Amino acid sequence: MSVALPRFGDRFLDHLAVERGLSAHSLAAYRRDLSVYGAYLEQRGIGDPRSATREDVADLVTWLRVRPTANGGTYATSTVARTLVTVRGLHRFLVAEGLAETDPSAEVSGPRPGKRLPKALSVAEVETLLGAPLGEGTAALRDRAMLELLYAGGLRISELVTLDVDDVDVDVRAARCTGKGSRDRVVPIGRAASAAVEAWLVRGRPAVSPSGPWLFCNQRGGRLTRQGGWKIIKAHADAAGLSERVSPHTLRHSFATHLLEGGADVRVVQELLGHASVNTTQVYTLVTERRLRAVYDAAHPRASADGPEPGSGTRRSPQGAAT
């Protein structure tokens, strides 16, 4: 972290970790944003964030837009907006803790990132991905259970790798996981996922001799990491010919989209995903509405631009003759 922010930045990160229970992954993102803010303040000759003015924070947005990235490109609008959110959080924290009298970021507006629709696979593509782990070897049993659980419960990859054996009940067909903000939730899992987990527990996991209670382990018996889990998913996506369509969140997005397309209430999907606000979940309704529109345009006889123009004056009698 830049020398302009060591004391206050670390206190803010401690607050996020202890009071808000953010994950190590989220804390790393906040730390990166604070480092960028610190570099900006240093460039302006500001050694203490409490000395920053509203103009300083507002100019940060412009500075980020023209600052080159490591690969020579420019920062995406979403990255600029996220960095400003971190800066606002820092200044609000300083005021709340009595470390600063004013919040220079309070009235600064950030760029509005365009609403990005989550990528979701079709049901057929999900089936292809779930069938990618071949054979009955230890790795195949583990990978099949991982993929089935991700899709069956809508889990984040970070939630999957932190599961312990006792967190999954194959008889009740449910999994208990800890999401963002250390919020626990119990999600149902289907028969296919339950059977895959049971096969891993009975025939796969004992052969690895895990050194702890974790459900999924690497070849050495240690807990599988988030990065390790993603590499496994990526390898099977490549094998299934879906590499360009799959990211760490793809099965979670597909889970939500398919539930809504099947008629699930958005509030139920919110609970299953562990979203604190239903507004976060509602982005998936945009995906389903778009797909419904595509189906309508393709299937309805009068949705096409080739149909009769409105007001053309041509109509047909019940017998089919023009009148």
C-alpha positions in Angstrom: 0.0 0.0 0.0 1.2 3.5 -0.8 3.0 5.5 2.0 0.1 7.9 1.9 -2.3 5.4 3.3 -0.6 2.9 5.6 -2.1 3.7 8.9 -5.7 4.6 7.9 -5.8 2.1 5.1 -4.8 -0.8 7.4 -7.4 0.3 10.0 -10.1 0.4 7.4 -9.1 -3.1 6.1 -9.2 -4.4 9.7 -12.7 -2.9 10.1 -13.8 -4.7 6.9 -12.4 -8.0 8.0 -13.7 -7.9 11.6 -16.9 -5.9 11.5 -18.1 -6.8 8.0 -16.5 -10.3 7.8 -15.3 -9.8 4.2 -13.4 -12.7 2.6 -9.7 -12.6 1.9 -10.5 -12.3 -1.8 -12.6 -9.2 -1.2 -10.1 -7.7 1.2 -7.4 -8.1 -1.5 -9.5 -6.1 -3.9 -10.0 -3.3 -1.4 -6.3 -3.3 -0.7 -5.6 -2.9 -4.4 -8.0 0.0 -4.7 -6.5 1.7 -1.7 -3.0 1.3 -3.2 -4.2 3.1 -6.3 -5.8 5.9 -4.3 -2.6 6.2 -2.3 -0.5 6.5 -5.5 -2.9 9.2 -6.7 -2.7 11.2 -3.5 1.1 11.0 -3.5 1.1 12.3 -7.1 -0.9 15.3 -5.9 1.4 15.9 -2.9 -1.1 14.7 -0.3 0.4 12.7 2.4 -2.8 12.3 4.6 -6.2 11.2 3.1 -7.9 13.5 5.6 -6.4 16.4 3.7 -8.1 15.4 0.5 -10.8 17.8 -0.8 -13.9 17.2 -2.8 -12.1 18.4 -5.9 -9.3 15.9 -5.2 -11.7 13.0 -5.0 -13.6 14.2 -8.1 -10.4 14.4 -10.1 -9.6 10.8 -9.1 -12.2 9.7 -11.6 -10.6 11.6 -14.4 -7.1 10.4 -13.4 -8.2 6.8 -13.4 -9.7 7.1 -16.9 -6.4 8.3 -18.4 -4.0 6.2 -16.3 -2.7 3.3 -18.3 -3.1 -0.2 -16.9 -0.2 -2.7 -16.6 -0.8 -4.0 -20.2 -1.0 -0.5 -21.6 -4.8 -0.3 -21.8 -7.3 1.8 -19.9 -9.4 1.1 -16.9 -12.9 -0.2 -17.5 -15.8 2.0 -16.2 -16.6 -0.7 -13.7 -13.1 -0.6 -12.3 -13.2 3.2 -11.9 -16.6 2.9 -10.2 -15.4 0.2 -7.9 -12.3 2.2 -6.9 -14.5 5.2 -6.0 -16.7 2.9 -3.9 -13.6 1.9 -1.9 -12.5 5.5 -1.5 -15.9 6.5 -0.3 -15.9 3.6 2.2 -12.5 4.8 3.5 -13.6 8.4 4.1 -16.9 7.3 5.7 -14.9 5.1 8.0 -12.6 7.9 9.0 -15.6 10.2 9.9 -17.4 7.4 11.7 -14.3 6.6 13.8 -13.8 10.3 14.7 -10.6 10.4 12.7 -11.8 13.0 10.3 -14.4 15.8 10.5 -15.6 15.8 6.9 -16.1 13.3 4.0 -14.8 14.8 0.8 -16.2 11.9 -1.3 -19.8 12.4 -0.1 -21.0 14.4 -3.1 -18.8 12.9 -5.8 -20.6 11.0 -8.5 -18.9 8.1 -10.1 -19.3 6.8 -13.7 -22.3 4.6 -14.3 -21.1 1.2 -15.5 -23.4 -0.4 -18.1 -25.5 -3.2 -16.7 -23.7 -6.4 -17.6 -25.9 -9.5 -18.0 -24.5 -12.6 -16.4 -23.3 -15.3 -18.7 -25.4 -18.4 -18.4 -25.1 -21.7 -20.2 -28.1 -23.5 -21.7 -29.3 -26.6 -19.9 -27.8 -28.7 -22.6 -24.4 -27.0 -22.2 -24.6 -27.5 -18.5 -25.2 -31.2 -19.0 -22.2 -31.3 -21.3 -20.0 -29.7 -18.7 -21.2 -31.9 -15.9 -20.5 -34.9 -18.0 -16.9 -33.8 -18.8 -15.1 -35.7 -15.9 -14.7 -39.2 -17.3 -14.1 -42.5 -15.5 -14.2 -43.5 -11.9 -10.8 -42.4 -10.8 -10.2 -40.3 -7.7 -9.9 -37.0 -9.6 -13.0 -37.8 -11.8 -15.1 -38.5 -8.7 -14.0 -35.3 -7.0 -14.4 -33.1 -10.1 -17.9 -34.6 -10.8 -19.0 -33.9 -7.3 -17.6 -30.3 -7.5 -19.4 -29.5 -10.7 -22.6 -31.0 -9.6 -22.6 -29.1 -6.3 -21.8 -25.8 -8.0 -24.8 -26.1 -10.2 -27.2 -27.8 -7.8 -26.7 -25.2 -5.0 -25.7 -22.1 -7.0 -22.5 -21.9 -4.9 -19.6 -19.5 -5.4 -16.3 -21.3 -6.0 -15.0 -19.8 -2.7 -18.0 -21.3 -0.9 -17.4 -24.7 -2.5 -13.8 -25.0 -1.4 -14.5 -24.0 2.2 -17.1 -26.8 2.6 -16.2 -29.4 5.2 -17.5 -33.0 5.1 -20.1 -32.2 7.8 -21.5 -29.3 5.8 -23.2 -31.7 3.2 -25.9 -34.1 4.1 -26.4 -36.5 1.3 -29.5 -38.1 2.9 -31.4 -34.8 3.4 -29.8 -33.5 0.2 -28.7 -30.2 1.6 -25.5 -28.2 2.0 -24.6 -25.5 4.5 -22.2 -22.9 3.2 -20.8 -19.5 4.3 -21.1 -16.7 1.9 -20.2 -13.0 1.7 -20.3 -11.2 5.0 -19.9 -14.5 6.8 -23.6 -15.2 6.2 -24.5 -18.9 6.5 -27.3 -20.4 4.4 -28.5 -23.9 3.7 -29.3 -24.8 0.1 -31.0 -27.9 -1.2 -29.2 -30.1 -3.7 -30.6 -32.5 -6.2 -30.3 -36.3 -6.4 -27.6 -36.1 -9.0 -25.4 -33.8 -6.8 -26.1 -35.9 -3.7 -25.1 -39.1 -5.5 -21.9 -37.5 -6.9 -20.9 -36.3 -3.4 -21.6 -39.6 -1.8 -19.5 -41.4 -4.5 -16.6 -39.0 -3.8 -16.9 -39.5 0.0 -17.1 -43.3 -0.2 -14.8 -44.2 -3.1 -12.6 -41.1 -3.8 -11.8 -39.1 -0.7 -10.5 -41.9 1.5 -7.9 -42.7 -1.2 -6.4 -39.3 -0.9 -6.0 -39.5 2.9 -7.0 -35.8 3.6 -5.3 -34.1 6.5 -8.4 -32.2 7.7 -12.2 -32.1 7.6 -12.5 -30.4 4.2 -14.8 -31.9 1.7 -12.6 -31.3 -1.4 -8.8 -31.8 -1.3 -5.9 -31.6 -3.6 -3.7 -34.5 -4.5 -1.6 -34.0 -1.4 -4.6 -34.2 0.9 -4.8 -30.5 1.7 -7.8 -28.3 1.3 -8.4 -27.4 -2.4 -7.9 -23.7 -3.0 -10.1 -21.3 -4.9 -7.5 -21.1 -7.6 -7.2 -24.9 -7.7 -10.9 -25.2 -8.0 -11.1 -22.8 -10.9 -8.3 -24.6 -12.8 -10.2 -27.8 -12.5 -13.4 -26.2 -13.8 -11.5 -24.6 -16.6 -9.9 -27.9 -17.7 -13.3 -29.6 -17.9 -14.8 -26.6 -19.8 -11.9 -26.9 -22.3 -12.6 -30.6 -22.7 -16.3 -29.9 -23.2 -15.6 -27.2 -25.8 -17.0 -24.5 -23.6 -13.9 -22.7 -22.6 -15.0 -19.3 -23.9 -18.3 -19.6 -22.2 -17.2 -20.6 -18.7 -15.9 -18.4 -15.8 -15.7 -19.2 -12.1 -19.3 -17.9 -11.7 -20.9 -19.5 -14.8 -22.6 -22.4 -13.1 -23.9 -20.1 -10.4 -25.3 -17.8 -13.0 -26.8 -20.7 -14.9 -28.4 -22.0 -11.6 -30.2 -18.7 -11.1 -31.2 -18.2 -14.7 -32.6 -21.7 -15.0 -34.6 -21.4 -11.8 -36.2 -18.1 -12.9 -36.9 -19.5 -16.3 -38.6 -22.5 -14.6 -40.9 -20.2 -12.6 -39.1 -19.7 -9.3 -39.9 -16.6 -7.4 -37.0 -14.0 -7.4 -37.1 -13.8 -3.6 -36.5 -17.5 -3.3 -33.6 -17.3 -5.7 -32.3 -14.4 -3.7 -32.2 -16.6 -0.6 -30.7 -19.5 -2.4 -27.9 -17.3 -3.8 -27.3 -15.7 -0.5 -27.8 -12.1 -1.8 -28.2 -9.5 0.9 -30.5 -7.5 -1.5 -33.0 -8.6 -4.0 -31.7 -5.9 -6.3 -28.6 -8.0 -6.9 -30.7 -11.0 -7.9 -33.0 -9.0 -10.2 -30.2 -8.8 -12.9 -31.1 -12.4 -13.7 -34.6 -11.4 -14.5 -33.2 -9.3 -17.3 -31.5 -12.5 -18.7 -34.7 -14.4 -18.7 -36.7 -11.5 -20.2 -34.2 -11.3 -23.0 -34.4 -15.0 -23.7 -38.2 -14.9 -23.6 -38.1 -12.0 -26.1 -35.8 -14.0 -28.4 -38.2 -17.0 -28.3 -41.2 -14.8 -28.9 -39.6 -13.1 -31.9 -38.6 -16.5 -33.4 -41.9 -18.2 -32.8 -44.8 -15.7 -33.0 -46.2 -15.4 -36.5 -46.7 -11.7 -36.3 -43.4 -10.8 -34.4 -41.4 -10.8 -37.6 -40.8 -7.7 -39.6 -42.0 -9.6 -42.7 -45.6 -9.6 -41.4 -48.3 -7.2 -42.7 -47.7 -3.5 -41.7 -50.0 -2.1 -39.1 -52.9 -0.3 -40.7 -52.4 -1.8 -44.1 -56.1 -2.3 -44.4 -55.9 -5.9 -45.3 -57.7 -8.4 -43.1 -59.0 -11.9 -43.5 -62.4 -13.4 -42.9 -62.8 -16.4 -40.7 -62.7 -18.5 -43.8 -59.3 -17.1 -44.8 -60.4 -14.9 -47.7 -59.1 -11.4 -47.8 -61.8 -8.8 -47.3 
